[in-house]
Amino acid sequence: MKSLLSNTVPPVERLLNGLTLLLLVGQVALIIGYYAQLPETIPVHFGLEGKPDRWGGRGNLVVVPIISAFIGSLFWGVRQIPADFYNLPTALTPENRERQVRNTHEMLAMLTLVTMIFMVWTLWDWARSAANAELVRSKIAPIIFMGVSMLATTVYYVRRAYVLR
């Protein structure tokens, strides 16, 4: 099993992994930075119109980095599966194996980064809303960002898999 930032990891994938880890650490820093400003009870869930519909303790914020770390670990774990088990859009041959594996790993690293951006955005918005009860905005923008980014990333890398065959 290779490290996410190992010299054996291709540079683009290493950069994406580094940014992902930075965003994960940033989530913890964000919680530490906002924690003292938060009331004991904060909104823990928002409807699509941006109004809180469930409340809980401010310690609930730590759930976001825990979920982020779990999701990141899942994406990293998938990259450890041997390429013979991948469901690729093109046939895996000895000639294209390295290119296809690199493309797939880079796609998974990018999807992980997009997920971390979504989680940081959600946490930042959540902490700001909790610190200032009057700040109520639509929570749909991060969801749209996540969906469009995930779809665009997948389409890009699947198309690239055909080019690299």
Buried (B, 14 or more C-beta within 10 A) or exposed (E): EEEBEEEEBBEEBBBBBBBBBEBBEBBBEBBEEBBEEBEEEBBBEBEEEBEBEEEBEBEBBBEBBEBBBEBBEEBBEBBEEEEEEBEBEEEBEEEBEEBBBBBBBBBBBBBBBBBBBBBBBBBBBBBBBBBEEEEBEBBEEBEEBBEEBBEEBEEEBBEBBEEBB
